[in-house]
Every structure is written in C-alpha cells, then in structure tokens.
Amino acid sequence: MNATLEHTAIASQNVDHFDVLIVGAGISGVGAAYHLTKQCPDTDFVVLEAQESFGGTWLTHRYPGIRSDSDLYTYGYSFKPWTGSTTATAAEIRFYMGEVINENDLGRHIRYRHKITSASWSSGSNQWTVEATRADTGESVSLTANFLWMCQGYYRHSKGYTPQWEGVDDFRGKIVHPQTWPEDLEYKGKNIVVIGSGATAATLIPAIAADSGHVTLLQRSPTYFGTELNGVALANELRALDIDKTWFHEIMRRKILREQQIFTNRTFSEPDVVKQELIAGVRNYLGPDYDVETHFTPSYRPWRQRIAFVPDGDLFRTIREGKTSVVTDQIDRFTDIGILLKSGKILNADIIVTSTGFNLSVFGDIDFMVDGKTVSFSDTVTYHGMMFTGVPNMAWVFGYFRASWTPRVDIVSDFVCRLINHMKETGAKKVTPALRPEEEDMPLLPWIDPENFNAGYLMRSLHLLPKRGNKPEWQHTQDYLSEKDQLPAVDLDNGALIFA
Ligand SMILES: Cc1cc2nc3c(=O)[nH]c(=O)nc-3n(C[C@H](O)[C@H](O)[C@H](O)COP(=O)(O)OP(=O)(O)OC[C@H]3O[C@@H](n4cnc5c(N)ncnc54)[C@H](O)[C@@H]3O)c2cc1C
C-alpha cells in the first residue's frame, strides 16, 4: 500500500482512492488518524465527517453545562498528556482534540460535511466503495478504500430519543431534547421539568438551576450517582512535586484505570456494600431528612447502567438549596400546562427537557453490502468487539461502558495498525474474521449481557447489534486491564482471521 500509488484519482470515474477510510472525526476518529500517521506512516488515508467540524459528541451536545463525567487523564489519549482540571467541558475537550489535530497535521486528511450513506465491499477489487453526500453542496461523492475504519460512535447525532407520550401536542410550552438544545433558548425565571435522571440531566440541572424559576427532575426510577472522583488527591500531590507532565498523565491513567477496575469487580463481588457506599455519598450531601430511599435508591445492582458522576455534589447542592426538586413517578400524559403524573399530581412547566437518551445508530446508518449482499450486522459475530465475521477489511472502535471510552481507541488503534502492517508485509489484500471449525456450534449471545449492563439505548436496539460468542476473542469483554495485554498478544495467524 504505497501512498503515492494508492492515492490516485481514477480519472475515468473521478473516484479518490485511499488505503484507509476513517468514518467520523470524534475522539475515536481523531485518535485513529493519529495512530495511523505514527504506526503506519506510508498509509494514505482520509477521514470523512458528516458535521462541520471535529469533536463528535462534544460538538453535537451544546446544552448548558455539557462536560465529561470521566476524568480526562483516562478520557484523554495515552499519547497526549492532559494538563487541565480532572473533568472537562465540551469546549475544553474540543480544544484538546484540536491540538492533537494541529500538532500532528491531521487536518489535511479530514473532509467535513461528508455524510456516508453506503459502503460496498467487492472481493473482485478487494476494496470498499463508499458513497457520501456533501452537506454544503448536496453533491454525491464516491471514494474507494482498502480498509474501512468505523469511528462513527454508537448513536444518531441528528436526533435524540424521545418516548411517545400522550398529549404532547397539547403542551403550550417548549419541549427540548438536550441533544438538539436551541442556542437561543430563554430559560431564565422559567419553570423547567427535566425528564430523566442520567448523566445528561445531572450535568444540565446544576448549570440551569440558579437562573431558572425552578427545576423539577422527573424520574421513573432512581439512578446511581458517584460523588467522589478517583485520583484527585494523587493529582494534587503530583502537581505539588512538579512531576513532568508525561509522567503525571501516565501515573494518573494507571491509578484511575486500576481503581475503576477494582470498583467494577466489587460491584460483582459485593454489590450490596457498593450500593450502600454510593447511596451514603448522596445522603452526605442531602442530609438525613431527605427521602433518599425514594429518590436515590435504585433497585438494580450498581453498574448495570452507567454511574453518573456529580462533581462536588453540584446536583445535590441545588436540591438542598431548594432550586431543584426530585419527583419519582410516572407520566400519565402531557397537558397544556405541564405533565399529569400517574399519581394524579400535576407538574407545571414552561419548558420540558426530555433528557431521555439516544437513538442507537448501528454503524452510522450506513447501508453495508459485501459482494452484492446486504450486511445485517445482527447476523455477524464480533471479533474482539471490533471486527465482524463475514465483513472484510473493516474495524469499529467501541469504547468502554465502565471506564472511559478513549483507552479503547488507543488499544484498538494499535491492533488495527498492526493488522494493516501485517497485511502489507505478507501481501494480503483481504482479512475477514471467521469462526473456526471448533467454534461453529458456539452459543451466540447478544452484543452485551443485559444482566451486566442494560442502558435503555442498548436495550431498545440490542437486536440490531452483532452477536458475541462465549470466548473472549468473540466478544467485547469491556475489560481494559486484560485487553491491554491480550490484544497486542493476539496471534493474527491463529485461524480466526482469514487472509487472502
Ligand atoms: C453528553 C455525553 C457525555 C458523555 N460523557 C462521557 C464521559 O464522560 N466519558 C466517556 O467515556 N464517555 C462519555 N460519553 C460517551 C461518548 O459518546 C464517547 O466517550 C465518545 O465521545 C465516542 O466517541 P466516538 O468518536 O466514537 O463517537 P462520536 O463522538 O459519536 O463521534 C462520531 C462522529 O462520527 C460522525 N458520523 C457518524 N455517522 C457518520 C456517517 N454516516 N458519515 C460521516 N460521519 C459520521 C458523527 O457526525 C460524529 O462526529 C458521553 C456521551 C454523551 C452523549
């Protein structure tokens, strides 16, 4: 795969050809681009991004208070030290990503406003043909690539998920989804009901509570919240010791990733103890008289859904100050003035914020074909949670639920770069994961075990996602500490990848 030879516009069809085509310029796509330039320097690649700029999640979400709830030592890349505060706003994360792009001259590879609509693999030419639509001109664009690197995330950026409620059209106020927050929304002095109690609600409410008239957090059932962030004391100590920033970043990453793993293990080995610890953290902020039992005591085991982090208890402070109240109830219907609850209570609202989650988008809503046949990803089995049986020359970055997303960007990138280099060395043009004879009767299970993690957006669309097997190589183990050693040690010639 020689850069100069490969990036040839095929004059007759005017189709640009690349060794690798990366889909998406979020934290995954920018990381993939960085690793390609470092680990496969002769590789000619392009990044196609539907939006007008980079950032993905951190560009799409513009609601007040938007920030990470992960620490940035682990949400940042392994290769670029994070020097700011432990968590970061969307703007700070985009600034950091912008530095990665500029420092490594990645911008020349990115084509914005290119939404990919289809990708077809041909075993005749051993390449993908990708069709995209340009948002600026409406023009259709065709490109070809030897390898498709899917960094499109997991949810539809254009529209968030809103359940169907009765009477929505009767409501005379405004209904807003945080994913498409209008920049000019005037909420000062208004009564706001936020439906949902996940990380978005927990971030948004402290940011709007002071200026709004009153905020009501309406939830069907309680969620776990983390009130302490790992590693902060160590960060302060390392800063005081004036430790070099590269070391600082690495030490913090190792500490936090290890602590996250220990915490996750404890949620399996002693779930009740962990549950009581999390609830005690909330009670500390809300005081002994608050009804923590009703509003902050989930019925499920910790970590079956993402645990939202509340830095310095900011959400709970607004509750204590009386600026926010929590209602645990069910919606009967919307009315002209607000929401009628199943209990008979009415919540008056000027603005209703539907913080009700995402629509899962399997592979960026791209239509996939392999040799003329439509790919149904739910009929495929995942290879290490990043490649798929029967789908050649394609990899996907899907991060961790219980740790930051980005460590997986780094280790999947290492693997993909190793694979590309291996193919180059051996002259292989095509690599396809396939179950080995001894695995043909392996039980196939959903992408993720709902007993272990059952976030709403995944449960709504689990049937669309690839299957997993019962061996680590045929699943996304969600376990960084073991994957970081296992993936680099994978024998590419052990029969699970068919090269041609
Ligand atoms: C509000 C919010 C807060 C979060 N906070 C955290 C956190 O604190 N820690 C954590 O670990 N995770 C968090 N997450 C999860 C988060 O999505 C991931 O951390 C990470 O941002 C995913 O990055 P990505 O690059 O894989 O995908 P995305 O950020 O989703 O970016 C994908 C990009 O691909 C583009 N794209 C998609 N389809 C196409 C197509 N067909 N053609 C062209 N381009 C396409 C999109 O426009 C987008 O720019 C959060 C998510 C949300 C929504």
The ligand as an SDF file (V2000), in Angstrom:
LIG
                    3D

 53 58  0  0  0  0  0  0  0  0999 V2000
  -23.3980   14.0290   26.6440 C   0  0  0  0  0  0  0  0  0  0  0  0
  -22.4490   12.8850   26.6490 C   0  0  0  0  0  0  0  0  0  0  0  0
  -21.4730   12.7870   27.6150 C   0  0  0  0  0  0  0  0  0  0  0  0
  -20.5840   11.7210   27.5970 C   0  0  0  0  0  0  0  0  0  0  0  0
  -19.6250   11.6710   28.5630 N   0  0  0  0  0  0  0  0  0  0  0  0
  -18.7380   10.6640   28.5350 C   0  0  0  0  0  0  0  0  0  0  0  0
  -17.6920   10.5980   29.5110 C   0  0  0  0  0  0  0  0  0  0  0  0
  -17.5730   11.4310   30.3960 O   0  0  0  0  0  0  0  0  0  0  0  0
  -16.8310    9.5680   29.4300 N   0  0  0  0  0  0  0  0  0  0  0  0
  -16.9160    8.6040   28.4660 C   0  0  0  0  0  0  0  0  0  0  0  0
  -16.0790    7.7060   28.4300 O   0  0  0  0  0  0  0  0  0  0  0  0
  -17.8910    8.6450   27.5350 N   0  0  0  0  0  0  0  0  0  0  0  0
  -18.7920    9.6350   27.5400 C   0  0  0  0  0  0  0  0  0  0  0  0
  -19.7740    9.6730   26.6060 N   0  0  0  0  0  0  0  0  0  0  0  0
  -19.8020    8.6580   25.5490 C   0  0  0  0  0  0  0  0  0  0  0  0
  -19.1700    9.2840   24.2720 C   0  0  0  0  0  0  0  0  0  0  0  0
  -20.0490    9.2000   23.2230 O   0  0  0  0  0  0  0  0  0  0  0  0
  -17.8490    8.6650   23.9660 C   0  0  0  0  0  0  0  0  0  0  0  0
  -16.9960    8.9640   25.0510 O   0  0  0  0  0  0  0  0  0  0  0  0
  -17.1170    9.1850   22.7280 C   0  0  0  0  0  0  0  0  0  0  0  0
  -17.2950   10.5630   22.5990 O   0  0  0  0  0  0  0  0  0  0  0  0
  -17.4970    8.4890   21.4690 C   0  0  0  0  0  0  0  0  0  0  0  0
  -16.5930    8.9630   20.5140 O   0  0  0  0  0  0  0  0  0  0  0  0
  -16.6350    8.4900   19.0050 P   0  0  0  0  0  0  0  0  0  0  0  0
  -15.6380    9.3150   18.2830 O   0  0  0  0  0  0  0  0  0  0  0  0
  -16.5020    7.0140   18.9420 O   0  0  0  0  0  0  0  0  0  0  0  0
  -18.1230    8.7980   18.5480 O   0  0  0  0  0  0  0  0  0  0  0  0
  -18.8900   10.1860   18.4630 P   0  0  0  0  0  0  0  0  0  0  0  0
  -18.4340   11.1310   19.4740 O   0  0  0  0  0  0  0  0  0  0  0  0
  -20.3270    9.7960   18.4400 O   0  0  0  0  0  0  0  0  0  0  0  0
  -18.4530   10.7590   17.0590 O   0  0  0  0  0  0  0  0  0  0  0  0
  -18.7840   10.0750   15.8780 C   0  0  0  0  0  0  0  0  0  0  0  0
  -18.6300   11.0300   14.7070 C   0  0  0  0  0  0  0  0  0  0  0  0
  -18.9180   10.2870   13.5160 O   0  0  0  0  0  0  0  0  0  0  0  0
  -19.7320   11.0620   12.6800 C   0  0  0  0  0  0  0  0  0  0  0  0
  -20.5410   10.1590   11.8720 N   0  0  0  0  0  0  0  0  0  0  0  0
  -21.4690    9.2610   12.2900 C   0  0  0  0  0  0  0  0  0  0  0  0
  -22.0240    8.6400   11.2370 N   0  0  0  0  0  0  0  0  0  0  0  0
  -21.4460    9.1610   10.1300 C   0  0  0  0  0  0  0  0  0  0  0  0
  -21.6310    8.9460    8.7340 C   0  0  0  0  0  0  0  0  0  0  0  0
  -22.5370    8.0650    8.2800 N   0  0  0  0  0  0  0  0  0  0  0  0
  -20.8710    9.6500    7.8630 N   0  0  0  0  0  0  0  0  0  0  0  0
  -19.9530   10.5520    8.3150 C   0  0  0  0  0  0  0  0  0  0  0  0
  -19.7560   10.8190    9.6270 N   0  0  0  0  0  0  0  0  0  0  0  0
  -20.4970   10.1180   10.5210 C   0  0  0  0  0  0  0  0  0  0  0  0
  -20.5850   11.8830   13.6280 C   0  0  0  0  0  0  0  0  0  0  0  0
  -21.0390   13.0730   12.9850 O   0  0  0  0  0  0  0  0  0  0  0  0
  -19.6030   12.1830   14.7570 C   0  0  0  0  0  0  0  0  0  0  0  0
  -18.9290   13.3850   14.5940 O   0  0  0  0  0  0  0  0  0  0  0  0
  -20.6830   10.7150   26.6040 C   0  0  0  0  0  0  0  0  0  0  0  0
  -21.6910   10.7980   25.6480 C   0  0  0  0  0  0  0  0  0  0  0  0
  -22.5570   11.8710   25.6670 C   0  0  0  0  0  0  0  0  0  0  0  0
  -23.6050   11.9490   24.6060 C   0  0  0  0  0  0  0  0  0  0  0  0
  1  2  1  0
  2  3  1  0
  2 52  2  0
  3  4  2  0
  4  5  1  0
  4 50  1  0
  5  6  2  0
  6  7  1  0
  6 13  1  0
  7  8  2  0
  7  9  1  0
  9 10  1  0
 10 11  2  0
 10 12  1  0
 12 13  2  0
 13 14  1  0
 14 15  1  0
 14 50  1  0
 15 16  1  0
 16 17  1  0
 16 18  1  0
 18 19  1  0
 18 20  1  0
 20 21  1  0
 20 22  1  0
 22 23  1  0
 23 24  1  0
 24 25  2  0
 24 26  1  0
 24 27  1  0
 27 28  1  0
 28 29  2  0
 28 30  1  0
 28 31  1  0
 31 32  1  0
 32 33  1  0
 33 34  1  0
 33 48  1  0
 34 35  1  0
 35 36  1  0
 35 46  1  0
 36 37  1  0
 36 45  1  0
 37 38  2  0
 38 39  1  0
 39 40  1  0
 39 45  2  0
 40 41  1  0
 40 42  2  0
 42 43  1  0
 43 44  2  0
 44 45  1  0
 46 47  1  0
 46 48  1  0
 48 49  1  0
 50 51  2  0
 51 52  1  0
 52 53  1  0
M  END
$$$$
